[in-house]
Amino acid sequence: MKKFNENYVLLEDMIHDDYYPKFLVEKVKTLIVPVIKLLESGETNKETIQSKLDEMTLAINDLQEEFDENNSEIETVARDSIGVTIGYILDWFCIDIDMETAIRERDW
C-alpha cells in the first residue's frame, strides 16, 4: 500500500497564520487523517472515498462555532488551505475526484 508523503504539511497556510487558533487547526488536521488512512489502505472506490470526505467536511462544518468563539472563522484562507490539502492528498493517491465535489458538503 502507498503511504502518504510524511513531508507534506497539512493545512500549511492555516498553521502559519496566527488568526487560526493552533488547537483548532489541529482539530481540522485530525479530521483529515481518516481520509489519508482510508487511502493508505488501498481504497479506490470513489463512492467510499467521497463518503469519507463528506464525513470529514461535515465535521469541519461543526467546528465553525468554535472558531467563532475564538475570534476566528473558516474563511478564504482556511477554505483555500483545506482545499489545497485535500487536493494534494487526492493527487498523491491518484484519486480522480474534483475538488468542489470532494468538499461538496462544506458550508464555509
N, C-alpha and C positions, 0 to 999 in steps of 0.2 A: 504494500500500500504506500501511496505517496504521502509524505509528511509535509506539513505546511512550512513555509520559509520562516525559520525561527529568527531571522534577522529583520523581518518586516515589522515595523512599528504600527500596531493597530491604533487608529484614531490619532495619528501624529499631530495634526493641526489642533485638535482639542487639547492634547497633552501640553502643548507649548503655549497655550493661551490661558492666562490666569482668570479669564472670565468664567471658565468652566471649573467648578469645584473638582479637585482631583478624585475625591471619593465617588463622585457621580460619573466621571469618565471611567473609573474602574468598574462601576456597575454596568455601564454600557458595554465595556470590553467583556465582562463576564457573560453578558447575554449573547455576544458574538461567538464565543468559544464553542458552544454546542454545534453551531453551523460548521465550524472548522473540523470538529471531531467527527461529525457525520461524513464530511467529505474525505477525511483521512481514512475512514473505514472502507472507502471504495464505493460509496453510494453514488450512482449516476442517474437514478430515476428523477426526472425533473419535477414530477409532482411531489415526491417525497422531499426533495430539496426545497421546493417552493413552500411546502407546508412548514418546514423548519424555519425558513426565512420569515414567513408570516408570523409564526410564534415569536421569533426574535423581535420583529418590528412592533408587534402589539405590546410586548413587554417594555420596549423602549418608549412607546407612547405613554405607558403607565408611569414613567419617570418624570414626565413634564411638570407635574405639580411640585415634585421635589426640587427640580431645577428652579422653578419659580420661587419656592421658599428660600432658596439660597442665592437669590438675586442673579439668576442666570436663566437661560432658556435654550431650547433646541431651536436655533435659528440658522441663518445662512451658512455660517462657518461650520457649525455642527452638522447640518444636513449634508454639506459637501464632504466633510471628513468621514461621516458614516458611509456615504455613498462611495467614496474613493476606496475605503477599506473593504466594503462588500464587493465592489468591482474587482479589486485586486485578488481577493480570495477566490471569486468565481473564475477569474482568468487563470490563476495559479493551478486550479484543478480542472481547467478546460471545460467548464460548465457554461453552456450557451443559454444564459438567461439574461434578458435585457435588464439594465439597472432599474428602470422605472417599474418593471414587473417585480423584480427581486424585493423591492421595498414598497410594494403597492399598498400595503396596509397602513402606511405612515399617515399621521395627521399633524406633522410638523414640517 
